[in-house]
Amino acid sequence: MAARHLIIGGGTAGMNAIRTIREEESERSTITLVSAEKPYSRMVLPYYLDRSIAESHVFTATAKVLADWGVTPHLGKRATALDTTANVCTLDDGATVEYDDCLIATGSSAVRAPVPGADGRGVHSFWTLDQARGVIAQIQPGSHVVMVGAGFIAFTILNSILALGAKLTIVEVAPRILPRMIDDTGAQLVEAWLTKHGVGVRTGAKLTRIDDVKGRLRLKMAAGGDLVADVVIMATGIRTNLDWLKSSGVKVNQGVVVDDHLRSSVPNVYAAGDVAEGPDLLSQANAVHAIEPTAQEHGRVVGANMAGKDVRYRGSLIINIVEVCHLDVASFGAWDDARAETASGVRADRPAYRKLLWKGERLTGAIILGPSSDIWTTNDVGMLKGLVQSGVALGRWKAHLKKNPFDIKPAFIATKTTSMLLPETILGRPSKAPGETPVAV
Ligand SMILES: Cc1cc2nc3c(=O)[nH]c(=O)nc-3n(C[C@H](O)[C@H](O)[C@H](O)COP(=O)(O)OP(=O)(O)OC[C@H]3O[C@@H](n4cnc5c(N)ncnc54)[C@H](O)[C@@H]3O)c2cc1C
């Protein structure tokens, strides 16, 4: 009998797994997809928000693509339980799906600050397509938008809110913006840049409640200085979608704990993407990375393993790259490792900043920011990522970089980092063109 694969979750990880199963299998299997939403990419939602792309461009696989792939879809259905002894998944309409192996790729959900009024009218999350539709319907030119939370996701939609002609204020409880992406020096430069571009920034600011006052929203702040907004967006974090696995016997921690083949504690159950707690490239310790590249790579590796290959995952690199008001801001790897050897440089006038972190001869983390119009900013983002990802021994170039943290290129070229990275593949073979399938998966 043909192998029966069950994919739970139709986001980046799930769709990459499906595509890879079809690419790698030697005998045609059956694939069932259960997904609470139609397959789409969350990462492109900022471009939908500012109307750079139409809603139809958000989707990663249409009904026709799924049919061409020979996938049996259960869309708009939620998995509610997994019986890993009987190999049966139960859906929210009572239906059941039997499987030989299954992939948990249920991602994460937005979490709101636990304050009175957080679920009221005019208060939004921005994580799903439905939530994006809600925000789009509310923002008008001249609206005052208050974004609660100054993390990476908030920053991915910042440009779009400004492009809609709205006035924006960001409120962050931590003492600095982007607290999990860059350090104090970087955060100060980005905050000054945003202020210069008309964005209000309040750090160390604790929101205590939101009241609807005659159609507008009053945000009460612990230290006073209340704000009045037309739209509030809560970008206050995400939580892995694990609740439905409670009685499954699958081991969970912050996410579903997986091994170096992305198998969970139950051998025929895999996990991938935001919901998985998998190996980190640098430390090899398990972590939830909750970023798009990890979801893609996980999906590819699981797909190959489900198709009968034996693919070990090397681990994922933490990568955060965002551009705000034409300022590129990025960090890689262990950028906040207090025990690492470091070197940094600031050019406050541009502004530009580099911070490099080492263990021995190897670059293990980096922070970089600078104007997008400076050609070396974009180039350095790519080269620093390459140096951290490759783990190349820098030799005498370490001393050069310590002295000249803005002069990345000679070290990158001299250490032949490109030729180290070029042969690297996730599946041990070159990628195949996606053919008729959308490039986004
Ligand atoms: C606005 C925005 C911008 C972003 N920008 C970036 C970026 O620039 N760079 C970056 O690296 N990352 C970015 N991300 C994060 C990135 O989108 C996620 O890391 C990625 O989507 C994770 O993929 P996934 O497949 O693990 O989960 P998801 O894409 O979240 O997919 C999970 C799927 O599972 C379904 N599901 C959930 N529960 C169930 C259930 N019980 N039963 C059935 N189905 C279920 C969901 O409906 C969904 O279809 C962004 C996210 C957002 C929201």
The ligand as a MOL file (V3000), in Angstrom:
LIG
                    3D

  0  0  0     0  0            999 V3000
M  V30 BEGIN CTAB
M  V30 COUNTS 53 58 0 0 0
M  V30 BEGIN ATOM
M  V30 1 C 3.7720 40.1300 9.3080 0
M  V30 2 C 4.8250 39.0860 9.3800 0
M  V30 3 C 6.0620 39.3270 8.8050 0
M  V30 4 C 7.0710 38.3670 8.9060 0
M  V30 5 N 8.2720 38.6570 8.3470 0
M  V30 6 C 9.2700 37.7630 8.4700 0
M  V30 7 C 10.5460 38.0490 7.9060 0
M  V30 8 O 10.7780 39.1060 7.3180 0
M  V30 9 N 11.5260 37.1280 8.0630 0
M  V30 10 C 11.3050 35.9440 8.7080 0
M  V30 11 O 12.2330 35.1530 8.8270 0
M  V30 12 N 10.1000 35.6400 9.2260 0
M  V30 13 C 9.0700 36.5090 9.1270 0
M  V30 14 N 7.8480 36.2090 9.6570 0
M  V30 15 C 7.6710 34.9240 10.3840 0
M  V30 16 C 7.3390 33.8130 9.3970 0
M  V30 17 O 6.1980 34.1650 8.6750 0
M  V30 18 C 7.1000 32.5080 10.1700 0
M  V30 19 O 8.3030 32.1470 10.8120 0
M  V30 20 C 6.6450 31.3830 9.2370 0
M  V30 21 O 5.3840 31.6650 8.7130 0
M  V30 22 C 6.5840 30.0460 9.9780 0
M  V30 23 O 6.0900 29.0630 9.1250 0
M  V30 24 P 5.3210 27.7920 9.7070 0
M  V30 25 O 4.9660 26.9480 8.5440 0
M  V30 26 O 6.0910 27.1990 10.8140 0
M  V30 27 O 4.0220 28.3730 10.3960 0
M  V30 28 P 2.8240 29.2320 9.7380 0
M  V30 29 O 3.2500 29.9210 8.5160 0
M  V30 30 O 2.3000 30.0450 10.8760 0
M  V30 31 O 1.7720 28.1170 9.3570 0
M  V30 32 C 1.0840 27.3650 10.3190 0
M  V30 33 C -0.1540 26.7780 9.6840 0
M  V30 34 O -0.7780 25.8730 10.5930 0
M  V30 35 C -2.1670 26.1280 10.6480 0
M  V30 36 N -2.6600 25.6550 11.9470 0
M  V30 37 C -2.4390 26.1440 13.1870 0
M  V30 38 N -3.0070 25.3540 14.1260 0
M  V30 39 C -3.5900 24.3290 13.4510 0
M  V30 40 C -4.3130 23.1650 13.8520 0
M  V30 41 N -4.5530 22.8730 15.1360 0
M  V30 42 N -4.7620 22.3220 12.8890 0
M  V30 43 C -4.5290 22.5820 11.5710 0
M  V30 44 N -3.8430 23.6660 11.1440 0
M  V30 45 C -3.3650 24.5250 12.0710 0
M  V30 46 C -2.2560 27.6390 10.4570 0
M  V30 47 O -3.5600 28.0050 10.0470 0
M  V30 48 C -1.2010 27.8340 9.3580 0
M  V30 49 O -1.7450 27.5410 8.1010 0
M  V30 50 C 6.8100 37.1400 9.5570 0
M  V30 51 C 5.5400 36.8870 10.1100 0
M  V30 52 C 4.5650 37.8450 10.0280 0
M  V30 53 C 3.2040 37.5820 10.6300 0
M  V30 END ATOM
M  V30 BEGIN BOND
M  V30 1 1 1 2
M  V30 2 1 2 3
M  V30 3 2 2 52
M  V30 4 2 3 4
M  V30 5 1 4 5
M  V30 6 1 4 50
M  V30 7 2 5 6
M  V30 8 1 6 7
M  V30 9 1 6 13
M  V30 10 2 7 8
M  V30 11 1 7 9
M  V30 12 1 9 10
M  V30 13 2 10 11
M  V30 14 1 10 12
M  V30 15 2 12 13
M  V30 16 1 13 14
M  V30 17 1 14 15
M  V30 18 1 14 50
M  V30 19 1 15 16
M  V30 20 1 16 17
M  V30 21 1 16 18
M  V30 22 1 18 19
M  V30 23 1 18 20
M  V30 24 1 20 21
M  V30 25 1 20 22
M  V30 26 1 22 23
M  V30 27 1 23 24
M  V30 28 2 24 25
M  V30 29 1 24 26
M  V30 30 1 24 27
M  V30 31 1 27 28
M  V30 32 2 28 29
M  V30 33 1 28 30
M  V30 34 1 28 31
M  V30 35 1 31 32
M  V30 36 1 32 33
M  V30 37 1 33 34
M  V30 38 1 33 48
M  V30 39 1 34 35
M  V30 40 1 35 36
M  V30 41 1 35 46
M  V30 42 1 36 37
M  V30 43 1 36 45
M  V30 44 2 37 38
M  V30 45 1 38 39
M  V30 46 1 39 40
M  V30 47 2 39 45
M  V30 48 1 40 41
M  V30 49 2 40 42
M  V30 50 1 42 43
M  V30 51 2 43 44
M  V30 52 1 44 45
M  V30 53 1 46 47
M  V30 54 1 46 48
M  V30 55 1 48 49
M  V30 56 2 50 51
M  V30 57 1 51 52
M  V30 58 1 52 53
M  V30 END BOND
M  V30 END CTAB
M  END
